């Protein structure tokens, strides 16, 4: 029988030069997107941190970790939205199962 839901976590890095209000808006956008397609277990805002290497000539980024449960098809859609959203520097989604 097919899985009905899976446990996942995502970490994404937002460009810190867009300002605090815009960062909060981007984080809220993804929180509401995940809530609409599953259930959020935890949201951990790591804040501004130094990057291991420069991305687009930037040395810092605003990190957010979200652990959630959703249908197995949702992470592909979430990844697509990460890629087309302005302000997202990097993102990763992994299964916790």
C-alpha positions in Angstrom: 0.0 0.0 0.0 1.2 3.5 -0.9 2.4 6.0 1.7 -0.3 8.6 2.6 2.2 11.0 4.1 5.9 11.5 4.8 8.0 13.5 7.2 10.3 16.1 5.7 12.5 19.0 6.6 13.6 21.9 4.6 16.3 24.5 5.1 16.3 27.6 3.0 18.6 30.7 2.9 17.1 34.1 2.2 19.1 37.0 0.8 19.7 39.3 3.8 20.0 42.4 1.7 16.2 42.5 1.0 15.5 43.8 4.5 13.9 42.3 7.6 10.3 42.8 6.5 10.9 41.1 3.2 12.7 38.2 4.9 9.8 37.8 7.3 7.4 37.9 4.3 9.3 35.2 2.4 9.4 32.9 5.5 5.7 33.5 6.1 5.0 32.6 2.5 6.6 29.2 2.8 5.1 28.5 6.2 1.6 29.2 4.8 2.4 27.1 1.7 3.5 24.1 3.8 0.5 24.6 6.1 -1.9 24.5 3.1 -0.4 21.2 1.9 0.5 19.4 5.2 1.3 20.0 8.9 4.2 22.0 10.3 5.9 20.3 13.2 8.6 22.9 14.0 9.9 26.2 12.6 13.4 27.1 13.7 14.6 30.5 12.6 18.4 30.5 12.7 18.7 34.1 11.7 21.6 35.6 9.8 24.7 33.4 9.5 27.9 33.4 7.6 27.9 31.2 4.5 30.5 28.5 4.0 31.2 30.1 0.6 30.0 33.2 -1.3 26.7 33.0 -3.1 26.1 35.8 -5.6 28.9 37.8 -3.9 27.2 37.6 -0.5 28.9 36.2 2.6 25.8 36.0 4.8 22.3 34.6 4.6 19.2 34.3 6.7 18.6 30.6 7.5 15.2 28.9 8.4 14.5 25.3 9.1 11.0 23.9 8.9 10.1 20.3 9.8 6.8 19.1 8.3 4.6 16.2 7.3 2.9 16.1 3.9 1.9 14.0 0.9 5.0 12.5 -0.9 4.2 14.6 -4.0 4.4 18.0 -2.2 8.2 18.3 -1.8 8.6 18.5 -5.6 6.1 21.4 -5.7 7.8 23.1 -2.8 11.2 22.8 -4.5 9.7 24.4 -7.7 8.4 27.3 -5.7 11.7 27.8 -3.9 13.4 28.0 -7.3 11.1 30.7 -8.7 10.9 32.9 -5.6 13.0 36.0 -5.5 15.2 36.3 -2.5 15.8 32.5 -2.0 19.6 31.9 -2.3 19.6 28.1 -1.6 17.2 25.5 -0.4 17.1 21.8 0.4 14.3 19.4 1.2 15.1 16.0 2.8 13.0 13.1 4.0 13.2 12.2 7.7 11.9 8.7 7.3 
